Amino acid sequence: MTDLATEFCTVAIDGHVMTVTLNRPERRNALHSDASYELGAVFDRFDADPDLWIAIVTGAGDKAFCAGADIVTETSRERPPVPESGFAGLVWRFSRRKPVIAAVNGMAMGGGFETALAADIIVAAETATFGLTEPRIGLAALGGGIQRVVEELGPKRAHALLLTGRKITAQEAQAMGLVAEVVPGDQLLATARRWADEILECSPASIAATKAVVQSVDGHGLRHSMKDMFHLPEVRSLLTGPDAREGPRAFAEKRKPQWDNPQ
């Protein structure tokens, strides 16, 4: 990862955790096409590196996580506006095996909210705000925000957000179940790392299998998922791999387990 040059974000690696900071504070961390392509490459490398198990994504400064799409800055028209992995290189990355935590440090509007929704866990600063505000400027949340809000909240509560373009506070988002924890801004990254450390206590193979089963429910329903989950490659790898033996052995020996690197 150290050989991957970045212009619109910074990347820091600490053990098995990669922290990606959206770094366009002059644009409230809004992302243009080039930034999304750059982030797509960063998350491609994250997915491919067996030593990286968890990613944290946050924004530079204390005002904005991401204000959404930068609709002002001119970018190349010789390619689609976002990579195949979508806005921020993340929102269309549907088959991720590794967890992503969004540490929302300020406003998360439009594509910024969609980026947070694409993460597995959201932690937020007390001053954070969220909104799919695209209808207020004649657009729509076509980066997955509409679908994810409906999935998370159900149609009625989703419509209350989607049809008004209203903004909600971190506390309101937590009450809706969108945000896992709200903390003072100066504790945000430490809180995200605490969540990451809790995940690191678990087997990476178990996490990959769990995420695969969660994804198998989408569009198929509970019965189908429960019937077919043992055919998922991630579940088969877990059940036949070393972590399924190491976990019970470590428990019996009253020691910390030594998990195998995911492949």
ABEGO torsion letter per residue (X at the ends): XAABBBAABBBBBBEABBBBBBBBAAAGGBBBAAAAAAAAAAAAAAAABAABABBBBBBBEAABABAEBBAABBBBAABBABBAAEBGGAAABAABABBBBBBBABBBBEAAAAAAAABABBBBBAABBBBBAAAAAGBBBAAGAAAAAAAAAEAAAAAAAAAAGBBBBAAAAAAAGABABBBBAAAAAAAAAAAAAAAAABBAAAAAAAAAAAAAABGAEAAAAAAAAAABAAAAAAAABAAAAAAAAAAAAGBBBBBBBBX
